[in-house]
Amino acid sequence: MSSGNSGPLDATVTNPSQLTFSDADRVSFGAVPLAGGTASPGARALPLAGLVATNTYAVPRTLTTVVFHDATSGPGTQAERDGESKLLTLRADGNGNGALDATDVDPVLSTGFFQSGQVAFTGLSVALAPGGSCS
């Protein structure tokens, strides 16, 4: 080495502070498996993701916004990839059966579209009881 300083030798590399991972006092999201299928151009009402939100706080929480980021890569501009999906609809599984039923059973919570690689579902008012979940 031209500087004559090869840095610290024979020393253990450590993190100066301890990192703790916890699921306490969080609203966490988990994936819910969806049945496979085929998406043809122009198809409508296809489920893209299934989620369950769980509140581990000791007090109620209200979910007001959910944001999804599109990690699609490939040909085309961001705007062209954003335009691959027209209108996205966030719905609740009102009867808890894990299937997409009519809107009187599984109500629409919000709608949106991809812009700059993300869609934000805003204006939500989903109550999560302490220890409770919703999907």
N, C-alpha and C positions, 0 to 999 in steps of 0.2 A: 504494500500500500504506500503510495507516495507521501502521505501525510505522516506516516509512522504511527498512526493511531488506529488500531483495528477494533476499537470499541471494547465493551465489557466481554471478558472471556470467562468461561466456566461458571456462569452465574445462572441461577434459576430465574425464569421469567414468571412473574406473578402479577395478579391484579391487585392494585393497592387498596381496593375497597371490595367488600363482600356484596354479591348480587343475590337477591332473594326473589324467587318466583312464587307467586301466590294466586289463588283464584278467589280469595276473600275480597269482599268489597269491590266487586266488578259486575258489569253487565257483559257477559261473554256470549259469543256466537259460535255455534257448532253447525256442521253440515248435516243435512238430512238426505239420505240416499233417494235418488229419483229413478224411476223406471227408464230404461233406455228407449231410444226411438230415433226416428229420422226427421230431419227438418228440411223441407223442400222450400224453394223460393216462393214467397207469398203465403206461406203457412202462418196461421195465427194461433194465439193462446197456447204457446208451447212453454212449458216450465223450463227455466234456465238454471235455477238454483233453488235448493231447499235449505232453509235455515231455521234454527231454533235459538231464541234469545233467552238467556237465563240470568236472573238477578240474584247475586249472592250477598247483596247488602242486607242489613237487618231492618231496613226501612224501604217503603215503596219507591220505585223509580218510574219515570215516564220516558219512553223512547220517542224522540221528536224528529230525528233525521237518520237516514241510512244512506251511505254512499258506497257505490261499487266502482271499482277501477277496472277498465278493460285492458288486459295485458296481451291482447292479440298482437302478433307480429306478422309481417309478411308484406306482400306488394301493396301499393296504394299509399295515399297520404293518410294522415290521422283523420281528416274530415271524411274521406272515403270509407275508412274502417268504422267511424262513428255512424255513418249512414247505413251500415249493413243491417242494423236493427232500427226500426222506425220508432214505435212507441213501446215503452216498457211499463208494465203494471206490477206494482207490489201488492200482494194480496195476503190476507190472513187465512190460516187453516181453521175456519170457524168451528168445524165439528171434530177436528183433531184426527181425521182419518188418513192423513198423509197424501190425499189425492186432491186435485184441482176440481172442485165442484162448481155449481152455478154461483153467481155473485151474491145471491140472497143467502147462501150458506157460507161461502168463503168471500167475504167482502173486499172490495178494492180499498186499499189504504192510501195509495198515492200513485201517480204516474210520472214518467219522465222520459228523457231520451239522452243518449250519449252525446256529450259535447266535450271536446278536448280530452277524450279518453276516460271520462267518468260520467256517471249518472247519479244525481242526488235526489232521493225521495224525501221531501220536506213536508212540513205541516202535519206530521204524525202526532198522535196522542195515544200511544199504546201503553197502558198501565201494566207494570210488572210488580206483582206483590213480592214481599220479601221471600226469597227462596223459590219464587215462581218462574215459570217459563211460558213462552208463547212461540208459535211457529206460523 
